[in-house]
Amino acid sequence: MGQHVALKEWAVIIQALLQGNQHLLLRKGGIREETRDFRLQSDEFYLFPTYEHQKKECIQDVYRAGLQETIVEWEAVPSSSVRLTAYAKVSEELLIHEREELDKLRPFHIFTDAFAETRFRWKPKKPLHVLLLRVYRLAEPLDVSMKESYNGCRSWIRLEEEVNKPGLIPVLSDEAFAVQKAAVLSALERA
């Protein structure tokens, strides 16, 4: 169970997941990954918001206002803590090896084409991991103390404090999620 595991992701992407505008993550891993590339460490986890590297030129125009919203929210929370609002369960982990496959994912994420391609081309011998997620809003946000061990360019962190997992509210109904999942798998011809 991934109760005390969190995956670091841009706050604007977490916002898109919570709003139902995106249902997948594109990962290759952080610079400081222990394994030097991305590995799925848990099939369910909290989504831990990060702010440092998100840039408006990496997000499609229609979603750029959401980026500013995340900055305002970040500034409202003391720097000694982080607010967790989302939980995810991995429905599928797909490996993307070809640029043509990446192009087929264009309707399913909020990144610009240029940034998605940059992420794909980083560590070119490694596949791009696409995590198709069932996302849940936490019934009550969790404020966790910011620890030094949470810093740095790594994907996964283990929450150091004991947290009681609050109720989970699915962002999409079972039926709506099944439609989105089928659309992604069909686009990649993996249905």
C-alpha positions as CSV (number, residue, x, y, z in Angstrom):
1,M,0.0,0.0,0.0
2,G,1.4,3.4,-0.9
3,Q,-0.1,5.3,2.0
4,H,3.2,7.0,3.0
5,V,4.7,7.3,-0.5
6,A,4.4,10.5,-2.6
7,L,5.2,11.2,-6.2
8,K,6.5,14.8,-6.8
9,E,4.8,16.6,-9.6
10,W,4.3,20.2,-10.8
11,A,1.4,21.8,-8.9
12,V,-0.2,22.8,-12.2
13,I,-0.2,19.2,-13.4
14,I,-1.8,18.1,-10.1
15,Q,-4.4,20.8,-10.5
16,A,-5.1,19.5,-14.1
17,L,-5.5,16.0,-12.7
18,L,-7.9,17.2,-10.0
19,Q,-10.0,19.1,-12.6
20,G,-10.2,16.1,-14.8
21,N,-8.2,17.8,-17.6
22,Q,-5.5,15.2,-17.6
23,H,-5.4,11.6,-16.5
24,L,-1.8,10.6,-17.1
25,L,1.8,11.6,-16.1
26,L,4.8,11.6,-18.4
27,R,8.0,10.6,-16.5
28,K,11.6,9.9,-17.1
29,G,12.9,10.5,-13.6
30,G,14.6,13.3,-11.7
31,I,18.3,14.1,-11.9
32,R,18.9,12.7,-8.5
33,E,17.0,9.4,-9.0
34,E,18.8,6.6,-7.1
35,T,18.2,4.3,-10.1
36,R,19.2,7.0,-12.6
37,D,15.8,6.6,-14.3
38,F,12.2,6.5,-13.4
39,R,10.8,3.3,-11.7
40,L,7.3,2.8,-10.4
41,Q,7.8,2.4,-6.7
42,S,4.2,2.1,-5.7
43,D,0.9,1.7,-7.5
44,E,-0.8,4.2,-5.3
45,F,0.5,7.4,-3.8
46,Y,-0.1,11.0,-2.7
47,L,0.7,13.7,-5.3
48,F,3.3,16.0,-3.8
49,P,3.2,19.5,-5.4
50,T,6.4,21.1,-6.6
51,Y,6.7,24.7,-7.9
52,E,10.4,25.3,-8.8
53,H,10.6,24.1,-12.4
54,Q,7.1,24.8,-13.7
55,K,7.1,27.4,-16.4
56,K,4.3,29.0,-18.4
57,E,6.0,28.3,-21.7
58,C,5.8,24.5,-20.9
59,I,2.0,24.6,-20.5
60,Q,-0.6,25.0,-23.2
61,D,-2.0,28.6,-23.4
62,V,-5.5,27.6,-22.2
63,Y,-4.0,26.2,-18.9
64,R,-1.5,29.0,-18.1
65,A,-3.9,30.8,-15.7
66,G,-3.9,27.6,-13.6
67,L,-0.2,28.0,-13.2
68,Q,-0.6,31.4,-11.6
69,E,-3.3,29.9,-9.3
70,T,-0.9,27.3,-8.0
71,I,1.7,30.1,-7.2
72,V,-0.9,32.0,-5.2
73,E,-1.9,28.8,-3.3
74,W,1.8,28.0,-2.6
75,E,2.4,31.4,-1.2
76,A,-0.6,31.0,1.1
77,V,0.9,27.9,2.8
78,P,3.8,28.4,5.2
79,S,7.1,27.3,3.7
80,S,7.6,24.9,6.5
81,S,4.7,22.7,5.2
82,V,3.3,21.3,2.0
83,R,-0.5,20.8,1.4
84,L,-1.4,17.5,-0.2
85,T,-4.8,17.5,-1.9
86,A,-4.6,14.5,-4.3
87,Y,-4.1,10.8,-4.3
88,A,-3.6,8.5,-7.3
89,K,-3.8,4.9,-8.2
90,V,-2.0,3.6,-11.3
91,S,-4.3,2.0,-13.7
92,E,-1.7,1.4,-16.4
93,E,2.0,2.0,-16.8
94,L,2.9,2.3,-20.5
95,L,6.3,2.7,-22.0
96,I,6.8,5.0,-25.0
97,H,9.7,4.4,-27.2
98,E,8.8,6.3,-30.4
99,R,8.0,9.9,-31.0
100,E,5.0,9.0,-33.0
101,E,3.5,7.4,-29.8
102,L,4.2,10.6,-27.9
103,D,2.3,12.6,-30.6
104,K,-0.7,10.4,-30.1
105,L,-0.8,11.4,-26.5
106,R,-1.2,15.1,-27.4
107,P,-4.9,15.4,-26.5
108,F,-4.3,13.8,-23.1
109,H,-1.9,16.2,-21.3
110,I,-1.5,20.0,-20.8
111,F,2.1,20.3,-21.8
112,T,3.1,22.1,-25.0
113,D,4.3,19.9,-27.8
114,A,7.8,21.3,-27.4
115,F,8.0,20.5,-23.7
116,A,6.6,17.0,-24.1
117,E,9.2,16.3,-26.7
118,T,12.0,17.7,-24.5
119,R,10.8,15.3,-21.7
120,F,10.7,12.5,-24.3
121,R,14.2,13.2,-25.6
122,W,15.9,13.5,-22.2
123,K,17.9,10.3,-21.6
124,P,17.0,9.1,-25.2
125,K,17.9,5.5,-24.6
126,K,15.3,5.2,-21.9
127,P,11.6,5.0,-22.6
128,L,9.1,7.6,-21.5
129,H,6.9,6.2,-18.7
130,V,3.2,7.1,-19.1
131,L,1.3,6.5,-15.9
132,L,-2.5,6.4,-16.5
133,L,-3.9,7.4,-13.2
134,R,-7.2,7.1,-11.3
135,V,-7.1,10.4,-9.3
136,Y,-8.8,11.2,-6.1
137,R,-9.3,14.4,-4.2
138,L,-8.6,14.2,-0.5
139,A,-11.7,14.8,1.5
140,E,-9.6,16.9,3.8
141,P,-6.3,18.4,2.6
142,L,-3.2,17.2,4.5
143,D,-0.6,19.7,5.6
144,V,2.7,17.8,6.1
145,S,5.9,19.3,7.5
146,M,8.5,20.1,4.8
147,K,11.6,18.0,5.4
148,E,15.0,18.4,3.9
149,S,14.8,14.9,2.5
150,Y,11.8,16.0,0.3
151,N,14.0,18.5,-1.6
152,G,15.9,17.7,-4.8
153,C,15.1,16.5,-8.3
154,R,13.8,13.0,-7.5
155,S,10.4,11.5,-8.2
156,W,9.6,9.6,-5.1
157,I,9.6,10.6,-1.4
158,R,8.6,8.6,1.6
159,L,6.6,10.8,4.0
160,E,8.4,10.9,7.3
161,E,5.5,11.7,9.5
162,E,2.6,9.5,10.3
163,V,-0.5,10.5,8.3
164,N,-4.0,9.1,8.5
165,K,-5.3,8.8,4.9
166,P,-8.4,10.9,4.6
167,G,-11.4,9.9,2.6
168,L,-10.9,9.8,-1.2
169,I,-13.3,11.3,-3.6
170,P,-12.8,10.1,-7.2
171,V,-12.3,12.9,-9.7
172,L,-14.2,10.9,-12.4
173,S,-16.9,8.3,-12.0
174,D,-16.0,4.7,-12.8
175,E,-17.7,5.1,-16.2
176,A,-16.0,8.4,-17.1
177,F,-12.6,7.0,-16.1
178,A,-13.2,3.9,-18.2
179,V,-13.9,6.1,-21.2
180,Q,-10.7,8.1,-20.7
181,K,-8.6,5.0,-20.2
182,A,-10.0,3.4,-23.3
183,A,-9.3,6.6,-25.3
184,V,-5.6,6.6,-24.2
185,L,-5.1,2.9,-24.9
186,S,-6.9,3.2,-28.3
187,A,-4.8,6.2,-29.3
188,L,-1.6,4.1,-28.6
189,E,-3.2,1.1,-30.2
190,R,-2.9,-0.9,-27.0
191,A,-6.6,-1.5,-26.4
